[in-house]
Amino acid sequence: MHDTAIRRITIDTGRCSGHGRCYTLAPDVFDPDDEGFPVLLAETVTDDSPHLRDAQAAVDGCPERAISMEVEA
């Protein structure tokens, strides 16, 4: 049996400037609020999730590095 890691996504709201790349790159994971700042639609993704690649693209594409994704222990 193969274990699937769970990855927790977090947004550092103090660093976010509301560029919107995250919800453009990962619309199933992030959504804009009324002011254009991201809201998490999914706080976690698994290694086998169809949204993992998009979530990673959002982490990598954030100009402020305000999004992180860490494997839960």
Protein Blocks (a to p, Z undefined) as FASTA:
>chain_A
ZZdddddddddfklpgolommmmmmmmlbccdfkopacdfbfbdcfklcklmmmmmmmmm
mmnlpaccdddZZ
